[in-house]
Amino acid sequence: MDQLLEKAIKKLDKKHLLIIGADEGERSKFVNLILEQTYYETFRFPKGMKTIYDYVDFVRARNLYTPWYTKKGKFGTNQLLDFHRDWISDNHSLVILEEIDQWEENWKIDLLKSYLNEVVTRQKGQKVIHLIVSQESEHNLLQKLEEEFCLAEEEGRTKQQVIEGCFEIIELNEYALY
């Protein structure tokens, strides 16, 4: 268990983590163990989110966006998401998205691509946002990201290599936390 935790913490500096396996409670405990040993400013989205509106409500409530213009009243969903993508680009906090299995597929992939892109375009030594995602199993999530991800023309790696270079899969088994 200690080795798996150490591996996850070391990888988190360079990659996003996808925590799978065991059960929901065990995955949550593992995320808590990581949080106890890291120093990042952390934003933990609530479990049970299923729609983009749940996500946007949390972003709005926690001010996880930086508007580039002022407006009276609330920003619309699309405006807020644009501002939030800029926040993702400019931030080096830790974002935790737990139990994303039930999220709407299209926006889940689109959102994860925003986080993924930050690792792909990072310059050496540049601090970027960190992401921990958990779900029951991998469910072809990385393959779906690969299908939707656009490579830069000068990229020398395949989409699969890029995705695998940005996400570390941490697979818990039923005995991992004992």
C-alpha positions as CSV (number, residue, x, y, z in Angstrom):
1,M,0.0,0.0,0.0
2,D,2.7,2.5,0.9
3,Q,4.5,1.8,-2.4
4,L,1.3,2.5,-4.3
5,L,0.7,5.7,-2.4
6,E,4.3,6.8,-3.0
7,K,4.0,6.0,-6.7
8,A,0.8,8.0,-7.0
9,I,2.3,11.1,-5.2
10,K,5.4,11.1,-7.4
11,K,3.4,10.7,-10.6
12,L,1.0,13.5,-9.6
13,D,3.8,16.0,-10.1
14,K,4.1,15.1,-13.7
15,K,0.8,13.4,-14.7
16,H,-2.9,13.4,-14.0
17,L,-4.0,10.3,-12.0
18,L,-6.9,8.0,-12.9
19,I,-7.7,5.9,-9.9
20,I,-9.7,2.8,-10.6
21,G,-10.5,-0.5,-8.9
22,A,-11.6,-1.6,-5.5
23,D,-14.9,0.1,-4.5
24,E,-16.0,3.8,-4.2
25,G,-15.1,4.0,-0.5
26,E,-11.6,2.6,-1.0
27,R,-11.0,5.0,-3.9
28,S,-12.1,7.9,-1.8
29,K,-9.9,6.8,1.1
30,F,-6.9,6.5,-1.3
31,V,-7.6,10.1,-2.6
32,N,-7.7,11.3,1.1
33,L,-4.3,9.6,1.7
34,I,-2.8,11.4,-1.3
35,L,-4.2,14.7,0.0
36,E,-2.7,14.2,3.4
37,Q,0.8,14.1,1.8
38,T,0.6,16.8,-0.8
39,Y,0.9,20.5,-0.6
40,Y,-1.4,21.6,-3.5
41,E,-4.3,24.0,-3.1
42,T,-7.1,21.6,-3.7
43,F,-10.5,21.8,-5.2
44,R,-12.6,18.7,-4.7
45,F,-15.7,18.6,-6.8
46,P,-18.7,16.9,-5.1
47,K,-19.4,13.3,-5.9
48,G,-22.6,12.5,-7.7
49,M,-22.3,15.2,-10.3
50,K,-23.8,14.0,-13.6
51,T,-24.4,17.1,-15.8
52,I,-22.4,20.0,-17.0
53,Y,-24.7,22.2,-14.9
54,D,-23.6,20.5,-11.7
55,Y,-20.0,21.2,-12.7
56,V,-20.8,24.8,-13.6
57,D,-22.6,25.4,-10.3
58,F,-19.5,24.3,-8.4
59,V,-17.2,26.4,-10.6
60,R,-19.4,29.4,-10.0
61,A,-19.7,28.8,-6.3
62,R,-15.9,28.5,-5.8
63,N,-15.0,31.2,-8.3
64,L,-12.9,28.8,-10.4
65,Y,-12.9,31.2,-13.3
66,T,-11.4,34.5,-14.3
67,P,-13.6,36.7,-16.6
68,W,-11.7,38.9,-19.0
69,Y,-14.6,41.3,-19.2
70,T,-17.2,42.6,-16.7
71,K,-20.9,42.1,-16.9
72,K,-23.9,42.8,-14.6
73,G,-25.5,39.6,-13.4
74,K,-24.3,36.0,-13.9
75,F,-22.3,34.8,-16.8
76,G,-24.0,32.1,-18.9
77,T,-22.8,28.5,-18.9
78,N,-20.7,28.8,-22.1
79,Q,-19.1,32.0,-20.9
80,L,-18.3,30.6,-17.6
81,L,-16.8,27.4,-19.1
82,D,-14.6,29.6,-21.4
83,F,-13.4,31.5,-18.4
84,H,-12.9,28.3,-16.5
85,R,-10.7,26.8,-19.2
86,D,-8.5,29.9,-18.9
87,W,-8.4,29.3,-15.1
88,I,-7.3,25.7,-15.8
89,S,-4.5,27.1,-18.0
90,D,-3.3,29.6,-15.4
91,N,-3.6,27.5,-12.3
92,H,-1.4,24.9,-10.7
93,S,-3.9,23.6,-8.0
94,L,-5.1,20.1,-7.6
95,V,-8.6,19.3,-8.9
96,I,-10.3,16.1,-7.8
97,L,-13.2,14.7,-9.9
98,E,-14.4,11.5,-8.2
99,E,-16.7,8.8,-9.5
100,I,-17.1,10.3,-13.0
101,D,-18.6,7.1,-14.4
102,Q,-22.1,8.5,-14.6
103,W,-21.2,11.9,-16.1
104,E,-22.6,12.8,-19.5
105,E,-20.0,11.4,-21.9
106,N,-19.6,14.3,-24.3
107,W,-18.9,17.0,-21.8
108,K,-16.8,14.7,-19.6
109,I,-14.4,14.0,-22.5
110,D,-14.4,17.7,-23.5
111,L,-13.5,18.7,-19.9
112,L,-10.8,16.1,-19.5
113,K,-9.3,17.2,-22.8
114,S,-8.9,20.7,-21.2
115,Y,-7.0,19.3,-18.3
116,L,-5.0,17.0,-20.6
117,N,-4.0,19.8,-22.9
118,E,-2.3,21.5,-20.0
119,V,0.1,18.6,-19.5
120,V,0.7,18.2,-23.2
121,T,1.6,21.8,-23.8
122,R,3.7,22.3,-20.6
123,Q,7.1,23.7,-21.0
124,K,10.0,22.1,-19.0
125,G,9.7,23.4,-15.4
126,Q,6.4,25.1,-15.9
127,K,3.8,24.4,-13.2
128,V,0.4,23.2,-14.4
129,I,-2.9,22.1,-12.9
130,H,-3.0,18.6,-11.4
131,L,-6.0,16.3,-11.7
132,I,-7.1,13.2,-9.9
133,V,-10.0,11.3,-11.5
134,S,-11.6,8.3,-10.0
135,Q,-14.1,5.8,-11.3
136,E,-14.9,2.1,-11.1
137,S,-12.8,1.0,-14.0
138,E,-11.0,2.5,-16.9
139,H,-14.1,1.9,-19.2
140,N,-12.0,2.9,-22.3
141,L,-11.8,6.4,-21.0
142,L,-8.3,6.9,-22.3
143,Q,-9.3,5.5,-25.7
144,K,-12.2,7.9,-25.9
145,L,-9.8,10.8,-25.0
146,E,-7.5,9.6,-27.7
147,E,-10.3,9.6,-30.3
148,E,-11.2,13.1,-29.5
149,F,-7.8,14.6,-28.9
150,C,-6.1,16.7,-31.6
151,L,-2.4,16.5,-31.9
152,A,-0.2,19.5,-32.8
153,E,1.3,19.0,-36.3
154,E,4.9,19.1,-34.9
155,E,4.1,16.4,-32.3
156,G,6.3,13.4,-32.8
157,R,4.3,11.1,-30.7
158,T,1.1,9.2,-31.4
159,K,-2.2,10.2,-29.7
160,Q,-1.9,7.0,-27.6
161,Q,1.6,7.9,-26.5
162,V,0.5,11.5,-25.6
163,I,-2.5,10.3,-23.6
164,E,-0.5,7.6,-21.7
165,G,2.2,10.2,-21.0
166,C,-0.4,12.5,-19.4
167,F,-2.4,10.0,-17.3
168,E,-1.1,7.5,-14.8
169,I,-3.6,4.7,-14.0
170,I,-3.5,3.7,-10.4
171,E,-5.3,0.5,-10.0
172,L,-6.4,-0.4,-6.5
173,N,-7.3,-3.9,-5.6
174,E,-9.5,-5.0,-2.8
175,Y,-6.5,-5.4,-0.5
176,A,-4.7,-2.1,-1.4
177,L,-5.7,-0.2,1.7
178,Y,-5.3,-2.9,4.3
